[in-house]
Amino acid sequence: MAHWRNYLEVAKTGQHTVAGTLKVLPALRSPQLGNRRDLLVWLPPSYGQGNARYAVLYMHDGQNLFDEATSYAGEWQVDETMQALSQEGVQAIVVGIPNAGEQRPCEYSPFADWPEQGGRGEAYLAFVVDTVKPLIDRDFRTLADRAHTGIMGSSLGGLISLFAFFHCAQVFGLAGVVSPAFEPTPQEMIAYVERAPFVPGRVYVDVGTREAASGPRQTREEQAESRAYLASVRQMRDVLLCKGYRRGKDLCYLQERGAIHHESAWARRFPGAIKFLLG
């Protein structure tokens, strides 16, 4: 068994905001990517009280999920939200996979020309599927089937999550696609989804109407970028509807008026996303 440690025992000094039980496996090596990163696992409050098995949600940008001290733009408050939802019977193990810093755009895109120097998305997903998931299923009480296995992220993390839903259809039956970064070249991803076979499962997609805003008032350039961003996500929604996904059944689409491209918006929408995916 891997040497999992309690997060707060190894966390660097500072103001930590972790709620509940968070485990960490330091410096997990990825043979697919040739690098290392810590792996974070949040466990439901009832995990230590019996032998139940749990659905698993794999989330990108693990630095921003649980702890304000490690986030670079604020945290999603995944731990606090999951703790609260457990009182409603919505429980899951959440696996936080930190990004690789400057390699983030490369690892989160399957397309070589977007973003610049992208194209390692398939290798990143191989890391998740062939290295991370077997480790989680071995060391924790999981429901390992695809119906109980989800993948979720924001921005480029939303892009790679939707790609994973179709590319790794045998693994993931749930996808959380939050403010997905299809711009500035959405046609590659749209064409990929159009060509892909229908995959049963649940897909959650959301977007804000001010994704490009950098302040209370948008510049004209930001307004144009926000409109284009919104249009690309709407187009993807329409593609999913045309493929046979039913809104309110296996597709949830949310458009939040005034929301910007920021962790605070994603934290606000996270509870609804989880209720749809796991409810």
C-alpha positions, 0 to 999 in steps of 0.5 A: 500500500502507498504511504498515505499521510494526513494532509495537515501533518505534512502541510507547510506552515500557514493558515490552512482551511481544510475541513474533514479528512484529507490524505496526501501521497507525496511526489507520485511519479507519472511514467506517462508524463515523466514528472511527479506531483502530490496526490490528494484524497478527501474522504467522506465523514462516514468513511471510517464508520463502516465498510461502505464503498463510495463513488469517486470524483477525480478533479484537476487543479488539485491545489485549488480544491481544498486549501486556501494556503495552496491555491493560486486564485482561491479555493473551490471549498470542495471539502466544506461543500462535500461535508455539507452535502453528506448530511443530504446523503450525497457522498463521494471520495474526491481525488485532487490531482494538482496541475504541473505548473507551466505544463498545465496547458500542455497536459490539459489539452489533447490538441497540439495547436491549442493552447500553444504547445498543447497536445499531451492531454491523452498522456495526462488521461493515461496517467489518471486512468492507468496510474492514479485510478488503480492506486485509488481503487486499491487503497480506498473503498471505491465503487470502481465502475464507470457509473460511479466514476467522475472527472471534473475541472474548470477552464482547460480542466473542463475541456479535458474532462469532457474529452475524457468522458468520450475518450475514456468512455470505459472509465468515466460515466460522469463529467463536470465541465465547468467554464470550459475553455473551448476558445479560441479554437472551439471547432476542434473539440466540437468536431471531436464530440460530434464524431464520437459515439454516444456515451451513456452517463451524466454531463454537467456543463456551466458557464458565466456570462462575463468569463473574460472580465477582469473587473467590475466593468468589462472593456469592449475587448473583454465584452467581445471575448466573453460573448465568444466564450459563451457562444462556444459553450452554448454551441457545445451544449447544442452538440450534446443535445443533438447527440441525444443527451437530454437536458435535466436527465443526463445533461445539465446546462447552467448559464450564470448571469454576471459570473466571471472566470474565477474559483469563487464562481466555480465554488458557488456552482459546485454544490449544484453540479455535484447534486446533479452528477451524484444525486 
